[in-house]
Amino acid sequence: MFTCLLLMSLPALAEPEMIPMEVFQPPAAVDAPTNVALTLKDGGEFRMEEHRGSPVLLTFWASWCSPCRRELPALGAFAKQNPGLYILAVNVDRTRPDAEQFLSRIRFDLPVAFDPDSRFLGAYGVTSMPTMMLYDSSGQLAWQHTGYSEEKGFEELTAALRGVR
């Protein structure tokens, strides 16, 4: 009986994690997603409109998201192979210490932004972690994916990138 229950729960382990209600807040009123500014970990701000002319990949993550622990380091390696793509890792934890603790354990070489009030999360309609959104050089959404599979890696992202460069 126990083995049967364990086997039935295995597919759920690969599913993306839903945002807990204590983390998610309804979207704040914003003019458009391009008008939302995020604080960067290393200082400064990220604004989507400042990256027109090149593709941008936003990846939303949280400290409680187990697939994010594998996706972010893999995206760091992917970024090195795709220097024309700007990748921003957007943390949605309500408190920065949670994100900082995650960052001290999981190493990756990507710019990190913080969205503790869920303004960006809500403006982009993200409801599950991890979620990636690829924007073309004109700022239009070209591809979106929720979840992470080590087996598939970034096959779909690579194919989508061919269409936006």
FIKOLZA-1660 file (N, C-alpha, C; in steps of 0.1 Angstrom, whole numbers, plus 5000, padded with zeros to 4 digits):
% residues 165
   i   px   py   pz ch aa at
   1 5008 4988 5000  A  M  N
   1 5000 5000 5000  A  M CA
   1 5009 5013 5000  A  M  C
   2 5019 5013 5009  A  F  N
   2 5028 5025 5009  A  F CA
   2 5035 5027 4996  A  F  C
   3 5040 5016 4990  A  T  N
   3 5046 5017 4977  A  T CA
   3 5037 5023 4966  A  T  C
   4 5025 5019 4966  A  C  N
   4 5015 5024 4957  A  C CA
   4 5013 5038 4959  A  C  C
   5 5011 5043 4971  A  L  N
   5 5010 5057 4974  A  L CA
   5 5022 5065 4969  A  L  C
   6 5034 5060 4972  A  L  N
   6 5046 5066 4968  A  L CA
   6 5047 5068 4953  A  L  C
   7 5044 5057 4946  A  L  N
   7 5044 5058 4931  A  L CA
   7 5034 5067 4925  A  L  C
   8 5023 5068 4932  A  M  N
   8 5012 5078 4927  A  M CA
   8 5017 5092 4929  A  M  C
   9 5025 5095 4939  A  S  N
   9 5029 5109 4942  A  S CA
   9 5041 5113 4933  A  S  C
  10 5048 5104 4927  A  L  N
  10 5060 5107 4919  A  L CA
  10 5057 5117 4908  A  L  C
  11 5047 5116 4900  A  P  N
  11 5045 5126 4889  A  P CA
  11 5043 5140 4895  A  P  C
  12 5037 5141 4907  A  A  N
  12 5035 5154 4913  A  A CA
  12 5048 5161 4916  A  A  C
  13 5059 5153 4918  A  L  N
  13 5072 5159 4922  A  L CA
  13 5077 5168 4910  A  L  C
  14 5074 5164 4898  A  A  N
  14 5079 5172 4887  A  A CA
  14 5071 5184 4883  A  A  C
  15 5059 5185 4889  A  E  N
  15 5050 5196 4886  A  E CA
  15 5056 5209 4891  A  E  C
  16 5053 5221 4885  A  P  N
  16 5057 5233 4891  A  P CA
  16 5050 5236 4904  A  P  C
  17 5056 5244 4912  A  E  N
  17 5050 5246 4925  A  E CA
  17 5041 5259 4925  A  E  C
  18 5030 5258 4931  A  M  N
  18 5020 5269 4931  A  M CA
  18 5025 5279 4942  A  M  C
  19 5022 5292 4939  A  I  N
  19 5025 5302 4948  A  I CA
  19 5016 5301 4960  A  I  C
  20 5022 5300 4972  A  P  N
  20 5013 5300 4984  A  P CA
  20 5006 5313 4986  A  P  C
  21 4994 5313 4991  A  M  N
  21 4986 5325 4993  A  M CA
  21 4993 5335 5001  A  M  C
  22 5002 5331 5011  A  E  N
  22 5008 5341 5019  A  E CA
  22 5019 5348 5011  A  E  C
  23 5023 5343 4999  A  V  N
  23 5033 5350 4991  A  V CA
  23 5026 5358 4980  A  V  C
  24 5016 5353 4974  A  F  N
  24 5009 5359 4963  A  F CA
  24 5000 5371 4968  A  F  C
  25 5001 5382 4961  A  Q  N
  25 4992 5393 4964  A  Q CA
  25 4985 5396 4950  A  Q  C
  26 4973 5401 4950  A  P  N
  26 4967 5405 4937  A  P CA
  26 4976 5416 4931  A  P  C
  27 4976 5417 4918  A  P  N
  27 4985 5426 4911  A  P CA
  27 4981 5441 4915  A  P  C
  28 4992 5448 4917  A  A  N
  28 4990 5462 4920  A  A CA
  28 4986 5469 4907  A  A  C
  29 4980 5481 4908  A  A  N
  29 4976 5488 4896  A  A CA
  29 4989 5494 4890  A  A  C
  30 4992 5490 4878  A  V  N
  30 5004 5495 4870  A  V CA
  30 4999 5498 4856  A  V  C
  31 5006 5508 4850  A  D  N
  31 5002 5512 4837  A  D CA
  31 5004 5501 4827  A  D  C
  32 5016 5494 4828  A  A  N
  32 5019 5483 4819  A  A CA
  32 5031 5476 4825  A  A  C
  33 5033 5463 4822  A  P  N
  33 5044 5456 4828  A  P CA
  33 5057 5463 4825  A  P  C
  34 5058 5470 4814  A  T  N
  34 5071 5476 4810  A  T CA
  34 5074 5488 4819  A  T  C
  35 5064 5493 4827  A  N  N
  35 5066 5505 4835  A  N CA
  35 5070 5501 4850  A  N  C
  36 5071 5488 4853  A  V  N
  36 5074 5484 4866  A  V CA
  36 5090 5483 4868  A  V  C
  37 5095 5489 4878  A  A  N
  37 5109 5489 4881  A  A CA
  37 5112 5479 4893  A  A  C
  38 5122 5472 4891  A  L  N
  38 5126 5462 4902  A  L CA
  38 5140 5466 4907  A  L  C
  39 5142 5464 4920  A  T  N
  39 5155 5466 4926  A  T CA
  39 5164 5454 4923  A  T  C
  40 5176 5457 4918  A  L  N
  40 5186 5447 4915  A  L CA
  40 5194 5444 4927  A  L  C
  41 5198 5432 4929  A  K  N
  41 5206 5428 4941  A  K CA
  41 5219 5435 4942  A  K  C
  42 5226 5438 4930  A  D  N
  42 5238 5445 4930  A  D CA
  42 5237 5460 4928  A  D  C
  43 5225 5465 4930  A  G  N
  43 5223 5479 4929  A  G CA
  43 5216 5483 4916  A  G  C
  44 5209 5494 4916  A  G  N
  44 5202 5499 4904  A  G CA
  44 5189 5493 4903  A  G  C
  45 5183 5495 4891  A  E  N
  45 5169 5490 4889  A  E CA
  45 5169 5483 4875  A  E  C
  46 5159 5474 4874  A  F  N
  46 5156 5468 4861  A  F CA
  46 5143 5474 4856  A  F  C
  47 5143 5479 4843  A  R  N
  47 5131 5483 4836  A  R CA
  47 5131 5476 4823  A  R  C
  48 5120 5470 4819  A  M  N
  48 5119 5463 4807  A  M CA
  48 5122 5472 4795  A  M  C
  49 5116 5484 4795  A  E  N
  49 5118 5493 4783  A  E CA
  49 5133 5496 4781  A  E  C
  50 5141 5495 4790  A  E  N
  50 5155 5498 4788  A  E CA
  50 5163 5487 4781  A  E  C
  51 5156 5476 4778  A  H  N
  51 5163 5465 4771  A  H CA
  51 5157 5463 4758  A  H  C
  52 5150 5473 4752  A  R  N
  52 5145 5471 4738  A  R CA
  52 5157 5470 4729  A  R  C
  53 5155 5462 4719  A  G  N
  53 5166 5460 4709  A  G CA
  53 5173 5447 4711  A  G  C
  54 5170 5440 4722  A  S  N
  54 5176 5427 4724  A  S CA
  54 5166 5418 4732  A  S  C
  55 5167 5405 4730  A  P  N
  55 5157 5396 4737  A  P CA
  55 5160 5396 4752  A  P  C
  56 5149 5394 4760  A  V  N
  56 5150 5394 4774  A  V CA
  56 5143 5381 4779  A  V  C
  57 5149 5374 4788  A  L  N
  57 5142 5363 4795  A  L CA
  57 5141 5366 4810  A  L  C
  58 5128 5366 4814  A  L  N
  58 5125 5368 4829  A  L CA
  58 5123 5354 4834  A  L  C
  59 5129 5350 4845  A  T  N
  59 5126 5338 4852  A  T CA
  59 5122 5341 4866  A  T  C
  60 5110 5337 4870  A  F  N
  60 5105 5340 4883  A  F CA
  60 5108 5328 4892  A  F  C
  61 5113 5331 4904  A  W  N
  61 5117 5320 4913  A  W CA
  61 5114 5325 4928  A  W  C
  62 5114 5315 4937  A  A  N
  62 5113 5317 4951  A  A CA
  62 5121 5307 4959  A  A  C
  63 5124 5311 4971  A  S  N
  63 5133 5303 4980  A  S CA
  63 5127 5289 4983  A  S  C
  64 5114 5288 4983  A  W  N
  64 5106 5276 4986  A  W CA
  64 5104 5267 4974  A  W  C
  65 5109 5271 4962  A  C  N
  65 5106 5264 4950  A  C CA
  65 5118 5254 4947  A  C  C
  66 5115 5241 4949  A  S  N
  66 5125 5231 4947  A  S CA
  66 5130 5230 4932  A  S  C
  67 5122 5231 4922  A  P  N
  67 5127 5231 4908  A  P CA
  67 5136 5243 4905  A  P  C
  68 5134 5254 4912  A  C  N
  68 5142 5266 4910  A  C CA
  68 5157 5263 4914  A  C  C
  69 5159 5254 4924  A  R  N
  69 5173 5251 4928  A  R CA
  69 5181 5245 4917  A  R  C
  70 5174 5238 4907  A  R  N
  70 5181 5232 4896  A  R CA
  70 5181 5241 4884  A  R  C
  71 5170 5248 4882  A  E  N
  71 5168 5257 4870  A  E CA
  71 5178 5269 4870  A  E  C
  72 5180 5276 4881  A  L  N
  72 5188 5288 4881  A  L CA
  72 5202 5285 4878  A  L  C
  73 5209 5275 4884  A  P  N
  73 5223 5273 4879  A  P CA
  73 5224 5269 4865  A  P  C
  74 5214 5261 4860  A  A  N
  74 5214 5257 4846  A  A CA
  74 5212 5269 4837  A  A  C
  75 5204 5278 4841  A  L  N
  75 5202 5291 4833  A  L CA
  75 5214 5299 4833  A  L  C
  76 5222 5299 4844  A  G  N
  76 5235 5306 4844  A  G CA
  76 5244 5301 4833  A  G  C
  77 5245 5288 4832  A  A  N
  77 5253 5282 4822  A  A CA
  77 5247 5285 4808  A  A  C
  78 5234 5285 4806  A  F  N
  78 5227 5288 4794  A  F CA
  78 5231 5302 4790  A  F  C
  79 5231 5311 4799  A  A  N
  79 5234 5325 4796  A  A CA
  79 5248 5327 4790  A  A  C
  80 5257 5319 4795  A  K  N
  80 5271 5320 4790  A  K CA
  80 5272 5316 4775  A  K  C
  81 5263 5306 4771  A  Q  N
  81 5262 5301 4758  A  Q CA
  81 5254 5311 4748  A  Q  C
  82 5247 5320 4754  A  N  N
  82 5238 5329 4747  A  N CA
  82 5240 5343 4751  A  N  C
  83 5252 5349 4748  A  P  N
  83 5255 5362 4753  A  P CA
  83 5246 5374 4748  A  P  C
  84 5238 5372 4737  A  G  N
  84 5229 5382 4732  A  G CA
  84 5216 5382 4740  A  G  C
  85 5214 5373 4749  A  L  N
  85 5202 5372 4756  A  L CA
  85 5204 5378 4770  A  L  C
  86 5195 5387 4775  A  Y  N
  86 5196 5392 4788  A  Y CA
  86 5186 5384 4797  A  Y  C
  87 5192 5377 4807  A  I  N
  87 5184 5369 4816  A  I CA
  87 5183 5375 4830  A  I  C
  88 5171 5377 4835  A  L  N
  88 5169 5383 4848  A  L CA
  88 5162 5373 4857  A  L  C
  89 5168 5370 4868  A  A  N
  89 5161 5361 4878  A  A CA
  89 5154 5369 4888  A  A  C
  90 5140 5368 4887  A  V  N
  90 5132 5377 4896  A  V CA
  90 5127 5369 4908  A  V  C
  91 5131 5373 4920  A  N  N
  91 5128 5366 4932  A  N CA
  91 5114 5372 4937  A  N  C
  92 5105 5363 4942  A  V  N
  92 5092 5368 4946  A  V CA
  92 5090 5366 4961  A  V  C
  93 5100 5362 4969  A  D  N
  93 5099 5361 4983  A  D CA
  93 5094 5374 4989  A  D  C
  94 5086 5373 5000  A  R  N
  94 5081 5385 5007  A  R CA
  94 5092 5391 5015  A  R  C
  95 5102 5383 5019  A  T  N
  95 5113 5389 5027  A  T CA
  95 5126 5386 5020  A  T  C
  96 5134 5396 5020  A  R  N
  96 5147 5395 5013  A  R CA
  96 5156 5385 5020  A  R  C
  97 5156 5383 5034  A  P  N
  97 5165 5373 5040  A  P CA
  97 5163 5359 5035  A  P  C
  98 5150 5356 5032  A  D  N
  98 5147 5342 5026  A  D CA
  98 5155 5341 5013  A  D  C
  99 5154 5351 5004  A  A  N
  99 5160 5350 4991  A  A CA
  99 5176 5350 4993  A  A  C
 100 5181 5358 5002  A  E  N
 100 5195 5359 5004  A  E CA
 100 5201 5345 5009  A  E  C
 101 5193 5339 5018  A  Q  N
 101 5197 5325 5023  A  Q CA
 101 5198 5315 5011  A  Q  C
 102 5188 5316 5003  A  F  N
 102 5187 5307 4991  A  F CA
 102 5200 5310 4982  A  F  C
 103 5203 5323 4980  A  L  N
 103 5214 5327 4971  A  L CA
 103 5227 5323 4977  A  L  C
 104 5228 5322 4990  A  S  N
 104 5241 5318 4997  A  S CA
 104 5243 5303 4995  A  S  C
 105 5233 5295 4992  A  R  N
 105 5234 5281 4990  A  R CA
 105 5234 5276 4976  A  R  C
 106 5227 5283 4967  A  I  N
 106 5225 5280 4953  A  I CA
 106 5232 5290 4945  A  I  C
 107 5243 5286 4939  A  R  N
 107 5252 5296 4931  A  R CA
 107 5248 5296 4917  A  R  C
 108 5247 5308 4911  A  F  N
 108 5244 5310 4897  A  F CA
 108 5249 5324 4893  A  F  C
 109 5252 5325 4880  A  D  N
 109 5258 5338 4876  A  D CA
 109 5247 5345 4867  A  D  C
 110 5237 5351 4873  A  L  N
 110 5227 5359 4866  A  L CA
 110 5224 5371 4875  A  L  C
 111 5219 5382 4868  A  P  N
 111 5214 5393 4876  A  P CA
 111 5202 5389 4884  A  P  C
 112 5200 5393 4896  A  V  N
 112 5189 5390 4904  A  V CA
 112 5181 5403 4908  A  V  C
 113 5168 5402 4907  A  A  N
 113 5160 5413 4911  A  A CA
 113 5150 5408 4922  A  A  C
 114 5145 5418 4930  A  F  N
 114 5136 5414 4941  A  F CA
 114 5122 5420 4938  A  F  C
 115 5112 5412 4940  A  D  N
 115 5098 5417 4938  A  D CA
 115 5090 5413 4951  A  D  C
 116 5093 5418 4963  A  P  N
 116 5086 5414 4975  A  P CA
 116 5072 5418 4976  A  P  C
 117 5067 5428 4968  A  D  N
 117 5053 5432 4969  A  D CA
 117 5045 5426 4958  A  D  C
 118 5051 5417 4950  A  S  N
 118 5044 5410 4939  A  S CA
 118 5039 5419 4928  A  S  C
 119 5045 5431 4926  A  R  N
 119 5041 5440 4916  A  R CA
 119 5044 5434 4902  A  R  C
 120 5056 5430 4900  A  F  N
 120 5061 5424 4887  A  F CA
 120 5053 5411 4885  A  F  C
 121 5053 5403 4895  A  L  N
 121 5046 5390 4895  A  L CA
 121 5032 5391 4890  A  L  C
 122 5025 5401 4896  A  G  N
 122 5011 5403 4892  A  G CA
 122 5009 5410 4879  A  G  C
 123 5018 5419 4875  A  A  N
 123 5018 5426 4862  A  A CA
 123 5020 5416 4851  A  A  C
 124 5028 5406 4853  A  Y  N
 124 5031 5396 4843  A  Y CA
 124 5022 5383 4844  A  Y  C
 125 5013 5383 4854  A  G  N
 125 5003 5372 4855  A  G CA
 125 5009 5359 4859  A  G  C
 126 5021 5359 4866  A  V  N
 126 5027 5346 4870  A  V CA
 126 5020 5340 4882  A  V  C
 127 5017 5328 4881  A  T  N
 127 5010 5321 4892  A  T CA
 127 5016 5308 4897  A  T  C
 128 5028 5305 4891  A  S  N
 128 5035 5292 4895  A  S CA
 128 5050 5294 4893  A  S  C
 129 5057 5286 4901  A  M  N
 129 5072 5287 4901  A  M CA
 129 5078 5274 4896  A  M  C
 130 5088 5274 4889  A  P  N
 130 5094 5285 4882  A  P CA
 130 5086 5288 4869  A  P  C
 131 5087 5301 4865  A  T  N
 131 5081 5305 4852  A  T CA
 131 5091 5313 4845  A  T  C
 132 5093 5310 4832  A  M  N
 132 5101 5318 4823  A  M CA
 132 5093 5325 4812  A  M  C
 133 5097 5337 4809  A  M  N
 133 5090 5345 4799  A  M CA
 133 5101 5351 4790  A  M  C
 134 5100 5348 4777  A  L  N
 134 5109 5353 4767  A  L CA
 134 5103 5364 4759  A  L  C
 135 5109 5376 4759  A  Y  N
 135 5104 5388 4752  A  Y CA
 135 5114 5390 4740  A  Y  C
 136 5108 5394 4729  A  D  N
 136 5116 5396 4717  A  D CA
 136 5122 5410 4718  A  D  C
 137 5130 5414 4708  A  S  N
 137 5137 5427 4709  A  S CA
 137 5128 5439 4709  A  S  C
 138 5115 5437 4705  A  S  N
 138 5106 5448 4705  A  S CA
 138 5098 5448 4718  A  S  C
 139 5100 5439 4727  A  G  N
 139 5094 5438 4740  A  G CA
 139 5081 5430 4740  A  G  C
 140 5078 5423 4730  A  Q  N
 140 5066 5415 4729  A  Q CA
 140 5069 5401 4734  A  Q  C
 141 5059 5395 4741  A  L  N
 141 5061 5382 4747  A  L CA
 141 5061 5372 4735  A  L  C
 142 5072 5364 4734  A  A  N
 142 5074 5355 4724  A  A CA
 142 5072 5340 4728  A  A  C
 143 5074 5338 4741  A  W  N
 143 5073 5324 4746  A  W CA
 143 5072 5324 4761  A  W  C
 144 5065 5315 4767  A  Q  N
 144 5063 5314 4781  A  Q CA
 144 5063 5299 4785  A  Q  C
 145 5069 5296 4797  A  H  N
 145 5070 5282 4801  A  H CA
 145 5070 5282 4816  A  H  C
 146 5062 5272 4822  A  T  N
 146 5062 5270 4836  A  T CA
 146 5067 5256 4840  A  T  C
 147 5076 5256 4850  A  G  N
 147 5082 5243 4854  A  G CA
 147 5096 5242 4848  A  G  C
 148 5103 5231 4853  A  Y  N
 148 5116 5229 4848  A  Y CA
 148 5119 5214 4848  A  Y  C
 149 5124 5209 4837  A  S  N
 149 5127 5195 4835  A  S CA
 149 5142 5193 4832  A  S  C
 150 5149 5186 4840  A  E  N
 150 5164 5184 4838  A  E CA
 150 5165 5176 4825  A  E  C
 151 5156 5167 4822  A  E  N
 151 5157 5158 4810  A  E CA
 151 5156 5167 4797  A  E  C
 152 5147 5176 4797  A  K  N
 152 5145 5184 4785  A  K CA
 152 5154 5197 4785  A  K  C
 153 5158 5201 4797  A  G  N
 153 5167 5213 4798  A  G CA
 153 5160 5225 4792  A  G  C
 154 5167 5231 4783  A  F  N
 154 5161 5243 4777  A  F CA
 154 5159 5242 4762  A  F  C
 155 5155 5230 4757  A  E  N
 155 5152 5227 4743  A  E CA
 155 5142 5237 4738  A  E  C
 156 5131 5238 4745  A  E  N
 156 5120 5247 4740  A  E CA
 156 5125 5262 4740  A  E  C
 157 5132 5266 4750  A  L  N
 157 5137 5280 4750  A  L CA
 157 5147 5282 4739  A  L  C
 158 5155 5272 4736  A  T  N
 158 5165 5274 4725  A  T CA
 158 5157 5275 4712  A  T  C
 159 5147 5267 4710  A  A  N
 159 5139 5268 4697  A  A CA
 159 5132 5282 4697  A  A  C
 160 5127 5287 4708  A  A  N
 160 5120 5300 4708  A  A CA
 160 5130 5311 4705  A  A  C
 161 5142 5310 4710  A  L  N
 161 5152 5320 4708  A  L CA
 161 5155 5322 4693  A  L  C
 162 5155 5310 4685  A  R  N
 162 5158 5311 4671  A  R CA
 162 5148 5320 4664  A  R  C
 163 5135 5321 4669  A  G  N
 163 5125 5329 4663  A  G CA
 163 5125 5344 4667  A  G  C
 164 5133 5348 4677  A  V  N
 164 5133 5362 4682  A  V CA
 164 5146 5369 4679  A  V  C
 165 5156 5363 4674  A  R  N
 165 5169 5370 4672  A  R CA
 165 5169 5376 4659  A  R  C
% end
